[in-house]
Amino acid sequence: MSWRESGKKGLIILVVACIVCLVSIHTNRYELSGPSVRKVIHQAQSYLWKAGNVIHSSQSYWELVNVTEELPTRDDNLSPGHYRSDPADVYNDQINTEKDTNTNLNNTTEKDTNTNLNNTTGKDTNTNINNTKEKDTNTNLNNTTEKTANEHNETNSKKKKKQAKQNKKAQGKEKKKKMRYRDYQYQRDHFNELNWTQAMSDKVQKELNKRAEGVEAGCSSLEVQRAPKPNVMYVERHLVHVKEKKFMWCPVHKAASTTWAKNLLRLVGDTNTINNYQGNARKHFPPPQTSRDMHHVPKDTTWLLIVRHPLQRLLSAYRDKMLRERKSRDRFVQMQKQIVTAYQDPNQTTTTTTTTNNTLNANTSHVPTFTQFLLKVKDDVESVWTGRKRPINQHWSPYWLLCAPCQLHYHLIAHVETFTRDQEYLIHRFHMEDQAVNIHSHASNFDSYEGTDEATQHYFSQVPKELLNQIIQLYLPDFILFDYSPDEYLKLLPSVQSSTNEH
């Protein structure tokens, strides 16, 4: 086969290969993904490689050298425009053709090499991409795992904080419950059973009426007349009006007010109250709201007042409000600190045995002595006498100021000293036999003294005589109105103190 035929055949194969490539590309133009492109390239490469082999096999060097034997002779009749080349020119043409073929082969080889390199590079790139994807996937998985672990730890931390908060809240509730129980235990109810008779009722009624008459007579005395006038409107808002039983009561703190308030709460079935008995009783039995309402109170309403010895009431207020263990934010704790800071006990500079409170309170750093407490009381009540109108706590506010006995007419005056008998009379008088009981609520002891007489002896023996006389003068209207004497308390003062003051 001549080289021309071989060249034609190779050219045809090249053309066919190109057409196949174009058709393949055209057919896959909408699906030129990675695998499709590589398939088309491999097909083109296969066709081009076959064409190159045919060309190379049909155009060997020796065939090109011996090509002169087949060349036709020179025809002199050819026109200059159809000049035929001599053998040397044919040889040169063959050499150039071979060069071109070799060049094409080299180019094809380079292309194939480049294609292979590109394929290899593509594979490597794909491998790198896959590796990168795997790394990214692993990184994402690791990040996701770490994120999940962090979220899990954060969730556990939140749960722990929530649990700790719940535990703290539960502890607070338990502590509050204990405080409420302690407040409940603070009141010790002593039940009294009396075989009441009509004769006893008549006797007590006469005595209570006589006390009321003594109040009326005392209001006209000069000492009481000199006392500042109370705010009657304030007193009226402080009352408890039991309309169903037709009586009006003026509660006095530290004078059986808790005992009587409990009985009033029993009238309405309120047995859940464990503190602030007077306030809850006032909610159930509100007083007249206006002066007009006060004028419309029925004429047959009985007015009731319960009192006790003024000095004994002060001691009861001290033991309850100054020695009783309380919460740190309690208003009386703040008052205790103020008293300790503002008032100096003169006995503290002389001896330590007379200043001890024998208190059961665990924290005694801010607990004032009884003398310091009386100095505070003296300044409070003295401010009323001097017109400064300093606020006075209801637990030691005088009777003449708290209930206005000279402005409001009280029909029954009961005493704490005889309250077992007096209360039994009141229960029958107001027809409360089915609801009320004859009890007496005692405050728990916040010092080492069980009996009242022993505590009275201890605390009043520490008070300077001058201070005690000042207290008596400030509370003198109460002594006069309710027929109490300070003599028994003056006798408790040490003889050394009395003789010193006389000189």
Disulfide bonds with the S-S distance in Angstrom:
Cys219-Cys406 2.05
Cys250-Cys403 1.94
